[in-house]
């Protein structure tokens, strides 16, 4: 796990009481990530093992990132997806 991602994940987990979810965000590139491309937009709890098992930016083609979400942001995204 890269140092920067490790710090980012640790920071996200410290605030999980207020922002309990993480969303996988696509990086600023036209080429899909070969590792996470099939999971763009996935939302899981901040302490889900997925985030440790699939770290971001370990591959030179990975520009993905994570963003913390509140419960209300999570609910809004899920409502839009379920339309």
C-alpha angles and dihedrals in degrees: 000000000000117000094239093050090045090055092045092051093045090051091049091051092051090062097039092117089068098025105030100168136064126205124203109235127199115242127238096276136103092221114081117240110261091216106038103019093106091052103051109144096019111151121203136157113280091245095049112128090234091081092056095040095049107036120187126244097016090121121058090235094053114098095157124133141185130238127196118237132200121226091257093050088049092050092049093050092047091048091052092048092050089045 
